[in-house]
Amino acid sequence: MAISPELLEILRCPKCKSKVKIKTDETGLRCTNAECALVYPIRDEIPVMLVEEATVEK
């Protein structure tokens, strides 16, 4: 995974502004807010931080 720990500290969920973390399968970034629960895809090692592209995963 090419996403650095420094970048993960900066990135926030665009919807609720909570932190995000890498999914265990490394296919996306999951919002840490349980009420939001959005997962932003990672495409070609680039996180797509658009609410319209996110999926809900509870």
PDB file of N, CA, C, O and CB in Angstrom:
ATOM      1  N   MET A   1       0.855  -1.181   0.000  1.00  0.00           N
ATOM      2  CA  MET A   1       0.000   0.000   0.000  1.00  0.00           C
ATOM      3  C   MET A   1       0.887   1.226   0.000  1.00  0.00           C
ATOM      4  O   MET A   1       1.811   1.343   0.805  1.00  0.00           O
ATOM      5  CB  MET A   1      -0.965   0.008   1.222  1.00  0.00           C
ATOM      6  N   ALA A   2       0.603   2.123  -0.896  1.00  0.00           N
ATOM      7  CA  ALA A   2       1.430   3.310  -1.066  1.00  0.00           C
ATOM      8  C   ALA A   2       0.966   4.493  -0.214  1.00  0.00           C
ATOM      9  O   ALA A   2       1.587   5.555  -0.259  1.00  0.00           O
ATOM     10  CB  ALA A   2       1.444   3.709  -2.516  1.00  0.00           C
ATOM     11  N   ILE A   3      -0.102   4.336   0.555  1.00  0.00           N
ATOM     12  CA  ILE A   3      -0.569   5.453   1.377  1.00  0.00           C
ATOM     13  C   ILE A   3       0.259   5.498   2.653  1.00  0.00           C
ATOM     14  O   ILE A   3       0.280   4.548   3.436  1.00  0.00           O
ATOM     15  CB  ILE A   3      -2.092   5.318   1.705  1.00  0.00           C
ATOM     16  N   SER A   4       0.929   6.606   2.841  1.00  0.00           N
ATOM     17  CA  SER A   4       1.827   6.741   3.986  1.00  0.00           C
ATOM     18  C   SER A   4       1.047   7.031   5.266  1.00  0.00           C
ATOM     19  O   SER A   4      -0.066   7.553   5.209  1.00  0.00           O
ATOM     20  CB  SER A   4       2.851   7.852   3.731  1.00  0.00           C
ATOM     21  N   PRO A   5       1.623   6.697   6.416  1.00  0.00           N
ATOM     22  CA  PRO A   5       0.988   7.026   7.696  1.00  0.00           C
ATOM     23  C   PRO A   5       0.766   8.531   7.862  1.00  0.00           C
ATOM     24  O   PRO A   5      -0.206   8.955   8.488  1.00  0.00           O
ATOM     25  CB  PRO A   5       1.839   6.503   8.848  1.00  0.00           C
ATOM     26  N   GLU A   6       1.662   9.326   7.303  1.00  0.00           N
ATOM     27  CA  GLU A   6       1.517  10.785   7.388  1.00  0.00           C
ATOM     28  C   GLU A   6       0.271  11.255   6.640  1.00  0.00           C
ATOM     29  O   GLU A   6      -0.458  12.123   7.119  1.00  0.00           O
ATOM     30  CB  GLU A   6       2.767  11.486   6.821  1.00  0.00           C
ATOM     31  N   LEU A   7       0.032  10.676   5.462  1.00  0.00           N
ATOM     32  CA  LEU A   7      -1.151  11.036   4.689  1.00  0.00           C
ATOM     33  C   LEU A   7      -2.421  10.594   5.411  1.00  0.00           C
ATOM     34  O   LEU A   7      -3.412  11.324   5.428  1.00  0.00           O
ATOM     35  CB  LEU A   7      -1.089  10.408   3.288  1.00  0.00           C
ATOM     36  N   LEU A   8      -2.395   9.407   6.005  1.00  0.00           N
ATOM     37  CA  LEU A   8      -3.565   8.929   6.740  1.00  0.00           C
ATOM     38  C   LEU A   8      -3.917   9.846   7.909  1.00  0.00           C
ATOM     39  O   LEU A   8      -5.092   9.992   8.246  1.00  0.00           O
ATOM     40  CB  LEU A   8      -3.321   7.517   7.249  1.00  0.00           C
ATOM     41  N   GLU A   9      -2.922  10.458   8.522  1.00  0.00           N
ATOM     42  CA  GLU A   9      -3.176  11.404   9.613  1.00  0.00           C
ATOM     43  C   GLU A   9      -3.879  12.657   9.114  1.00  0.00           C
ATOM     44  O   GLU A   9      -4.635  13.282   9.858  1.00  0.00           O
ATOM     45  CB  GLU A   9      -1.869  11.784  10.301  1.00  0.00           C
ATOM     46  N   ILE A  10      -3.638  13.027   7.870  1.00  0.00           N
ATOM     47  CA  ILE A  10      -4.215  14.246   7.298  1.00  0.00           C
ATOM     48  C   ILE A  10      -5.612  13.997   6.735  1.00  0.00           C
ATOM     49  O   ILE A  10      -6.504  14.831   6.892  1.00  0.00           O
ATOM     50  CB  ILE A  10      -3.304  14.796   6.202  1.00  0.00           C
ATOM     51  N   LEU A  11      -5.805  12.848   6.078  1.00  0.00           N
ATOM     52  CA  LEU A  11      -7.079  12.568   5.407  1.00  0.00           C
ATOM     53  C   LEU A  11      -8.228  12.464   6.398  1.00  0.00           C
ATOM     54  O   LEU A  11      -8.082  11.900   7.483  1.00  0.00           O
ATOM     55  CB  LEU A  11      -6.979  11.280   4.599  1.00  0.00           C
ATOM     56  N   ARG A  12      -9.368  13.016   6.010  1.00  0.00           N
ATOM     57  CA  ARG A  12     -10.590  12.959   6.809  1.00  0.00           C
ATOM     58  C   ARG A  12     -11.761  12.618   5.899  1.00  0.00           C
ATOM     59  O   ARG A  12     -11.728  12.894   4.700  1.00  0.00           O
ATOM     60  CB  ARG A  12     -10.840  14.305   7.551  1.00  0.00           C
ATOM     61  N   CYS A  13     -12.776  12.026   6.466  1.00  0.00           N
ATOM     62  CA  CYS A  13     -14.002  11.740   5.734  1.00  0.00           C
ATOM     63  C   CYS A  13     -14.617  13.068   5.307  1.00  0.00           C
ATOM     64  O   CYS A  13     -14.860  13.928   6.153  1.00  0.00           O
ATOM     65  CB  CYS A  13     -15.003  10.903   6.601  1.00  0.00           C
ATOM     66  N   PRO A  14     -14.873  13.253   4.016  1.00  0.00           N
ATOM     67  CA  PRO A  14     -15.456  14.511   3.557  1.00  0.00           C
ATOM     68  C   PRO A  14     -16.876  14.751   4.079  1.00  0.00           C
ATOM     69  O   PRO A  14     -17.327  15.895   4.135  1.00  0.00           O
ATOM     70  CB  PRO A  14     -15.467  14.538   2.055  1.00  0.00           C
ATOM     71  N   LYS A  15     -17.572  13.699   4.456  1.00  0.00           N
ATOM     72  CA  LYS A  15     -18.953  13.850   4.925  1.00  0.00           C
ATOM     73  C   LYS A  15     -19.016  14.279   6.389  1.00  0.00           C
ATOM     74  O   LYS A  15     -19.716  15.234   6.723  1.00  0.00           O
ATOM     75  CB  LYS A  15     -19.715  12.544   4.740  1.00  0.00           C
ATOM     76  N   CYS A  16     -18.283  13.575   7.273  1.00  0.00           N
ATOM     77  CA  CYS A  16     -18.418  13.846   8.709  1.00  0.00           C
ATOM     78  C   CYS A  16     -17.144  14.381   9.358  1.00  0.00           C
ATOM     79  O   CYS A  16     -17.156  14.750  10.532  1.00  0.00           O
ATOM     80  CB  CYS A  16     -18.839  12.594   9.418  1.00  0.00           C
ATOM     81  N   LYS A  17     -16.054  14.425   8.609  1.00  0.00           N
ATOM     82  CA  LYS A  17     -14.759  14.963   9.064  1.00  0.00           C
ATOM     83  C   LYS A  17     -14.029  14.076  10.076  1.00  0.00           C
ATOM     84  O   LYS A  17     -13.103  14.537  10.743  1.00  0.00           O
ATOM     85  CB  LYS A  17     -14.972  16.318   9.674  1.00  0.00           C
ATOM     86  N   SER A  18     -14.435  12.810  10.196  1.00  0.00           N
ATOM     87  CA  SER A  18     -13.739  11.869  11.074  1.00  0.00           C
ATOM     88  C   SER A  18     -12.500  11.314  10.379  1.00  0.00           C
ATOM     89  O   SER A  18     -12.348  11.449   9.165  1.00  0.00           O
ATOM     90  CB  SER A  18     -14.679  10.719  11.495  1.00  0.00           C
ATOM     91  N   LYS A  19     -11.622  10.691  11.152  1.00  0.00           N
ATOM     92  CA  LYS A  19     -10.438  10.051  10.584  1.00  0.00           C
ATOM     93  C   LYS A  19     -10.853   8.854   9.738  1.00  0.00           C
ATOM     94  O   LYS A  19     -11.951   8.319   9.891  1.00  0.00           O
ATOM     95  CB  LYS A  19      -9.460   9.613  11.698  1.00  0.00           C
ATOM     96  N   VAL A  20      -9.963   8.448   8.851  1.00  0.00           N
ATOM     97  CA  VAL A  20     -10.174   7.246   8.048  1.00  0.00           C
ATOM     98  C   VAL A  20      -9.023   6.283   8.303  1.00  0.00           C
ATOM     99  O   VAL A  20      -7.933   6.691   8.706  1.00  0.00           O
ATOM    100  CB  VAL A  20     -10.287   7.591   6.530  1.00  0.00           C
ATOM    101  N   LYS A  21      -9.280   5.001   8.062  1.00  0.00           N
ATOM    102  CA  LYS A  21      -8.219   3.999   8.174  1.00  0.00           C
ATOM    103  C   LYS A  21      -8.319   3.045   6.995  1.00  0.00           C
ATOM    104  O   LYS A  21      -9.381   2.890   6.393  1.00  0.00           O
ATOM    105  CB  LYS A  21      -8.314   3.223   9.523  1.00  0.00           C
ATOM    106  N   ILE A  22      -7.206   2.414   6.676  1.00  0.00           N
ATOM    107  CA  ILE A  22      -7.156   1.485   5.545  1.00  0.00           C
ATOM    108  C   ILE A  22      -7.895   0.201   5.904  1.00  0.00           C
ATOM    109  O   ILE A  22      -7.687  -0.359   6.981  1.00  0.00           O
ATOM    110  CB  ILE A  22      -5.687   1.175   5.146  1.00  0.00           C
ATOM    111  N   LYS A  23      -8.764  -0.269   4.996  1.00  0.00           N
ATOM    112  CA  LYS A  23      -9.432  -1.554   5.195  1.00  0.00           C
ATOM    113  C   LYS A  23      -8.383  -2.664   5.207  1.00  0.00           C
ATOM    114  O   LYS A  23      -7.308  -2.520   4.624  1.00  0.00           O
ATOM    115  CB  LYS A  23     -10.498  -1.810   4.085  1.00  0.00           C
ATOM    116  N   THR A  24      -8.703  -3.762   5.871  1.00  0.00           N
ATOM    117  CA  THR A  24      -7.746  -4.863   5.963  1.00  0.00           C
ATOM    118  C   THR A  24      -7.384  -5.441   4.601  1.00  0.00           C
ATOM    119  O   THR A  24      -6.272  -5.934   4.414  1.00  0.00           O
ATOM    120  CB  THR A  24      -8.303  -5.956   6.842  1.00  0.00           C
ATOM    121  N   ASP A  25      -8.314  -5.386   3.644  1.00  0.00           N
ATOM    122  CA  ASP A  25      -8.003  -5.898   2.303  1.00  0.00           C
ATOM    123  C   ASP A  25      -7.361  -4.831   1.406  1.00  0.00           C
ATOM    124  O   ASP A  25      -7.073  -5.088   0.237  1.00  0.00           O
ATOM    125  CB  ASP A  25      -9.275  -6.427   1.640  1.00  0.00           C
ATOM    126  N   GLU A  26      -7.141  -3.634   1.960  1.00  0.00           N
ATOM    127  CA  GLU A  26      -6.454  -2.516   1.296  1.00  0.00           C
ATOM    128  C   GLU A  26      -7.145  -2.028   0.021  1.00  0.00           C
ATOM    129  O   GLU A  26      -6.490  -1.499  -0.876  1.00  0.00           O
ATOM    130  CB  GLU A  26      -5.049  -2.923   0.963  1.00  0.00           C
ATOM    131  N   THR A  27      -8.468  -2.205  -0.060  1.00  0.00           N
ATOM    132  CA  THR A  27      -9.206  -1.746  -1.239  1.00  0.00           C
ATOM    133  C   THR A  27      -9.873  -0.398  -1.027  1.00  0.00           C
ATOM    134  O   THR A  27     -10.434   0.178  -1.960  1.00  0.00           O
ATOM    135  CB  THR A  27     -10.247  -2.763  -1.622  1.00  0.00           C
ATOM    136  N   GLY A  28      -9.813   0.102   0.190  1.00  0.00           N
ATOM    137  CA  GLY A  28     -10.470   1.369   0.466  1.00  0.00           C
ATOM    138  C   GLY A  28     -10.094   1.939   1.814  1.00  0.00           C
ATOM    139  O   GLY A  28      -9.382   1.315   2.600  1.00  0.00           O
ATOM    140  N   LEU A  29     -10.592   3.145   2.065  1.00  0.00           N
ATOM    141  CA  LEU A  29     -10.402   3.825   3.342  1.00  0.00           C
ATOM    142  C   LEU A  29     -11.755   3.906   4.029  1.00  0.00           C
ATOM    143  O   LEU A  29     -12.723   4.413   3.462  1.00  0.00           O
ATOM    144  CB  LEU A  29      -9.775   5.252   3.151  1.00  0.00           C
ATOM    145  N   ARG A  30     -11.814   3.402   5.249  1.00  0.00           N
ATOM    146  CA  ARG A  30     -13.062   3.354   6.004  1.00  0.00           C
ATOM    147  C   ARG A  30     -13.117   4.513   6.991  1.00  0.00           C
ATOM    148  O   ARG A  30     -12.150   4.776   7.705  1.00  0.00           O
ATOM    149  CB  ARG A  30     -13.205   2.007   6.744  1.00  0.00           C
ATOM    150  N   CYS A  31     -14.249   5.201   7.026  1.00  0.00           N
ATOM    151  CA  CYS A  31     -14.473   6.249   8.013  1.00  0.00           C
ATOM    152  C   CYS A  31     -14.554   5.592   9.390  1.00  0.00           C
ATOM    153  O   CYS A  31     -15.198   4.554   9.545  1.00  0.00           O
ATOM    154  CB  CYS A  31     -15.776   7.066   7.695  1.00  0.00           C
ATOM    155  N   THR A  32     -13.905   6.189  10.390  1.00  0.00           N
ATOM    156  CA  THR A  32     -13.895   5.611  11.731  1.00  0.00           C
ATOM    157  C   THR A  32     -15.155   5.936  12.529  1.00  0.00           C
ATOM    158  O   THR A  32     -15.341   5.402  13.623  1.00  0.00           O
ATOM    159  CB  THR A  32     -12.684   6.096  12.485  1.00  0.00           C
ATOM    160  N   ASN A  33     -16.014   6.793  12.010  1.00  0.00           N
ATOM    161  CA  ASN A  33     -17.269   7.141  12.670  1.00  0.00           C
ATOM    162  C   ASN A  33     -18.299   6.060  12.342  1.00  0.00           C
ATOM    163  O   ASN A  33     -18.692   5.910  11.185  1.00  0.00           O
ATOM    164  CB  ASN A  33     -17.775   8.561  12.223  1.00  0.00           C
ATOM    165  N   ALA A  34     -18.733   5.311  13.347  1.00  0.00           N
ATOM    166  CA  ALA A  34     -19.662   4.195  13.128  1.00  0.00           C
ATOM    167  C   ALA A  34     -20.992   4.648  12.533  1.00  0.00           C
ATOM    168  O   ALA A  34     -21.628   3.884  11.806  1.00  0.00           O
ATOM    169  CB  ALA A  34     -19.915   3.469  14.434  1.00  0.00           C
ATOM    170  N   GLU A  35     -21.422   5.868  12.826  1.00  0.00           N
ATOM    171  CA  GLU A  35     -22.681   6.365  12.277  1.00  0.00           C
ATOM    172  C   GLU A  35     -22.559   6.704  10.792  1.00  0.00           C
ATOM    173  O   GLU A  35     -23.545   6.621  10.060  1.00  0.00           O
ATOM    174  CB  GLU A  35     -23.140   7.592  13.052  1.00  0.00           C
ATOM    175  N   CYS A  36     -21.392   7.075  10.352  1.00  0.00           N
ATOM    176  CA  CYS A  36     -21.154   7.419   8.947  1.00  0.00           C
ATOM    177  C   CYS A  36     -20.896   6.143   8.140  1.00  0.00           C
ATOM    178  O   CYS A  36     -21.617   5.854   7.185  1.00  0.00           O
ATOM    179  CB  CYS A  36     -19.952   8.403   8.814  1.00  0.00           C
ATOM    180  N   ALA A  37     -19.874   5.386   8.522  1.00  0.00           N
ATOM    181  CA  ALA A  37     -19.535   4.076   7.945  1.00  0.00           C
ATOM    182  C   ALA A  37     -19.289   4.078   6.438  1.00  0.00           C
ATOM    183  O   ALA A  37     -19.522   3.061   5.783  1.00  0.00           O
ATOM    184  CB  ALA A  37     -20.625   3.116   8.245  1.00  0.00           C
ATOM    185  N   LEU A  38     -18.830   5.184   5.877  1.00  0.00           N
ATOM    186  CA  LEU A  38     -18.530   5.215   4.449  1.00  0.00           C
ATOM    187  C   LEU A  38     -17.152   4.622   4.177  1.00  0.00           C
ATOM    188  O   LEU A  38     -16.233   4.744   4.987  1.00  0.00           O
ATOM    189  CB  LEU A  38     -18.608   6.653   3.914  1.00  0.00           C
ATOM    190  N   VAL A  39     -17.030   3.983   3.027  1.00  0.00           N
ATOM    191  CA  VAL A  39     -15.750   3.439   2.574  1.00  0.00           C
ATOM    192  C   VAL A  39     -15.423   4.090   1.239  1.00  0.00           C
ATOM    193  O   VAL A  39     -16.191   4.001   0.282  1.00  0.00           O
ATOM    194  CB  VAL A  39     -15.794   1.870   2.451  1.00  0.00           C
ATOM    195  N   TYR A  40     -14.275   4.741   1.195  1.00  0.00           N
ATOM    196  CA  TYR A  40     -13.818   5.429  -0.013  1.00  0.00           C
ATOM    197  C   TYR A  40     -12.858   4.508  -0.754  1.00  0.00           C
ATOM    198  O   TYR A  40     -11.905   4.007  -0.157  1.00  0.00           O
ATOM    199  CB  TYR A  40     -13.133   6.796   0.330  1.00  0.00           C
ATOM    200  N   PRO A  41     -13.089   4.277  -2.044  1.00  0.00           N
ATOM    201  CA  PRO A  41     -12.248   3.334  -2.788  1.00  0.00           C
ATOM    202  C   PRO A  41     -10.832   3.860  -3.005  1.00  0.00           C
ATOM    203  O   PRO A  41     -10.588   5.067  -3.023  1.00  0.00           O
ATOM    204  CB  PRO A  41     -12.884   3.022  -4.129  1.00  0.00           C
ATOM    205  N   ILE A  42      -9.916   2.920  -3.167  1.00  0.00           N
ATOM    206  CA  ILE A  42      -8.544   3.245  -3.565  1.00  0.00           C
ATOM    207  C   ILE A  42      -8.383   2.694  -4.976  1.00  0.00           C
ATOM    208  O   ILE A  42      -8.527   1.493  -5.204  1.00  0.00           O
ATOM    209  CB  ILE A  42      -7.458   2.638  -2.558  1.00  0.00           C
ATOM    210  N   ARG A  43      -8.082   3.581  -5.918  1.00  0.00           N
ATOM    211  CA  ARG A  43      -7.912   3.182  -7.322  1.00  0.00           C
ATOM    212  C   ARG A  43      -6.521   3.578  -7.785  1.00  0.00           C
ATOM    213  O   ARG A  43      -6.132   4.741  -7.677  1.00  0.00           O
ATOM    214  CB  ARG A  43      -8.998   3.832  -8.231  1.00  0.00           C
ATOM    215  N   ASP A  44      -5.784   2.626  -8.292  1.00  0.00           N
ATOM    216  CA  ASP A  44      -4.409   2.860  -8.745  1.00  0.00           C
ATOM    217  C   ASP A  44      -3.588   3.543  -7.654  1.00  0.00           C
ATOM    218  O   ASP A  44      -2.819   4.466  -7.922  1.00  0.00           O
ATOM    219  CB  ASP A  44      -4.402   3.714 -10.026  1.00  0.00           C
ATOM    220  N   GLU A  45      -3.768   3.067  -6.408  1.00  0.00           N
ATOM    221  CA  GLU A  45      -3.051   3.555  -5.228  1.00  0.00           C
ATOM    222  C   GLU A  45      -3.386   4.999  -4.860  1.00  0.00           C
ATOM    223  O   GLU A  45      -2.632   5.646  -4.133  1.00  0.00           O
ATOM    224  CB  GLU A  45      -1.575   3.434  -5.456  1.00  0.00           C
ATOM    225  N   ILE A  46      -4.526   5.510  -5.367  1.00  0.00           N
ATOM    226  CA  ILE A  46      -4.971   6.871  -5.059  1.00  0.00           C
ATOM    227  C   ILE A  46      -6.334   6.788  -4.377  1.00  0.00           C
ATOM    228  O   ILE A  46      -7.273   6.235  -4.948  1.00  0.00           O
ATOM    229  CB  ILE A  46      -5.043   7.756  -6.356  1.00  0.00           C
ATOM    230  N   PRO A  47      -6.457   7.332  -3.156  1.00  0.00           N
ATOM    231  CA  PRO A  47      -7.763   7.329  -2.500  1.00  0.00           C
ATOM    232  C   PRO A  47      -8.727   8.296  -3.189  1.00  0.00           C
ATOM    233  O   PRO A  47      -8.387   9.449  -3.457  1.00  0.00           O
ATOM    234  CB  PRO A  47      -7.615   7.697  -1.017  1.00  0.00           C
ATOM    235  N   VAL A  48      -9.924   7.809  -3.467  1.00  0.00           N
ATOM    236  CA  VAL A  48     -10.954   8.632  -4.101  1.00  0.00           C
ATOM    237  C   VAL A  48     -11.865   9.136  -2.975  1.00  0.00           C
ATOM    238  O   VAL A  48     -12.787   8.439  -2.550  1.00  0.00           O
ATOM    239  CB  VAL A  48     -11.774   7.815  -5.204  1.00  0.00           C
ATOM    240  N   MET A  49     -11.596  10.341  -2.504  1.00  0.00           N
ATOM    241  CA  MET A  49     -12.280  10.893  -1.333  1.00  0.00           C
ATOM    242  C   MET A  49     -13.497  11.725  -1.738  1.00  0.00           C
ATOM    243  O   MET A  49     -13.619  12.894  -1.371  1.00  0.00           O
ATOM    244  CB  MET A  49     -11.311  11.751  -0.508  1.00  0.00           C
ATOM    245  N   LEU A  50     -14.387  11.105  -2.495  1.00  0.00           N
ATOM    246  CA  LEU A  50     -15.622  11.751  -2.932  1.00  0.00           C
ATOM    247  C   LEU A  50     -16.802  10.993  -2.334  1.00  0.00           C
ATOM    248  O   LEU A  50     -16.884   9.771  -2.460  1.00  0.00           O
ATOM    249  CB  LEU A  50     -15.718  11.797  -4.493  1.00  0.00           C
ATOM    250  N   VAL A  51     -17.708  11.707  -1.689  1.00  0.00           N
ATOM    251  CA  VAL A  51     -18.876  11.070  -1.080  1.00  0.00           C
ATOM    252  C   VAL A  51     -19.664  10.297  -2.129  1.00  0.00           C
ATOM    253  O   VAL A  51     -20.203   9.228  -1.840  1.00  0.00           O
ATOM    254  CB  VAL A  51     -19.776  12.120  -0.400  1.00  0.00           C
ATOM    255  N   GLU A  52     -19.733  10.831  -3.341  1.00  0.00           N
ATOM    256  CA  GLU A  52     -20.482  10.176  -4.418  1.00  0.00           C
ATOM    257  C   GLU A  52     -19.884   8.825  -4.814  1.00  0.00           C
ATOM    258  O   GLU A  52     -20.597   7.968  -5.337  1.00  0.00           O
ATOM    259  CB  GLU A  52     -20.534  11.081  -5.634  1.00  0.00           C
ATOM    260  N   GLU A  53     -18.605   8.626  -4.575  1.00  0.00           N
ATOM    261  CA  GLU A  53     -17.924   7.376  -4.932  1.00  0.00           C
ATOM    262  C   GLU A  53     -17.883   6.383  -3.770  1.00  0.00           C
ATOM    263  O   GLU A  53     -17.528   5.221  -3.966  1.00  0.00           O
ATOM    264  CB  GLU A  53     -16.507   7.674  -5.401  1.00  0.00           C
ATOM    265  N   ALA A  54     -18.235   6.820  -2.581  1.00  0.00           N
ATOM    266  CA  ALA A  54     -18.147   5.982  -1.385  1.00  0.00           C
ATOM    267  C   ALA A  54     -19.303   4.992  -1.318  1.00  0.00           C
ATOM    268  O   ALA A  54     -20.368   5.208  -1.897  1.00  0.00           O
ATOM    269  CB  ALA A  54     -18.130   6.851  -0.126  1.00  0.00           C
ATOM    270  N   THR A  55     -19.064   3.903  -0.599  1.00  0.00           N
ATOM    271  CA  THR A  55     -20.105   2.919  -0.328  1.00  0.00           C
ATOM    272  C   THR A  55     -20.305   2.843   1.181  1.00  0.00           C
ATOM    273  O   THR A  55     -19.408   3.179   1.953  1.00  0.00           O
ATOM    274  CB  THR A  55     -19.736   1.517  -0.922  1.00  0.00           C
ATOM    275  N   VAL A  56     -21.482   2.400   1.590  1.00  0.00           N
ATOM    276  CA  VAL A  56     -21.772   2.246   3.019  1.00  0.00           C
ATOM    277  C   VAL A  56     -21.457   0.814   3.411  1.00  0.00           C
ATOM    278  O   VAL A  56     -21.897  -0.133   2.758  1.00  0.00           O
ATOM    279  CB  VAL A  56     -23.264   2.604   3.348  1.00  0.00           C
ATOM    280  N   GLU A  57     -20.691   0.664   4.483  1.00  0.00           N
ATOM    281  CA  GLU A  57     -20.320  -0.660   4.962  1.00  0.00           C
ATOM    282  C   GLU A  57     -20.478  -0.672   6.474  1.00  0.00           C
ATOM    283  O   GLU A  57     -19.756   0.029   7.183  1.00  0.00           O
ATOM    284  CB  GLU A  57     -18.861  -1.033   4.542  1.00  0.00           C
ATOM    285  N   LYS A  58     -21.404  -1.454   6.960  1.00  0.00           N
ATOM    286  CA  LYS A  58     -21.656  -1.505   8.416  1.00  0.00           C
ATOM    287  C   LYS A  58     -21.231  -2.820   8.988  1.00  0.00           C
ATOM    288  O   LYS A  58     -21.366  -3.042  10.191  1.00  0.00           O
ATOM    289  CB  LYS A  58     -23.126  -1.268   8.728  1.00  0.00           C
TER     290      LYS A  58
END
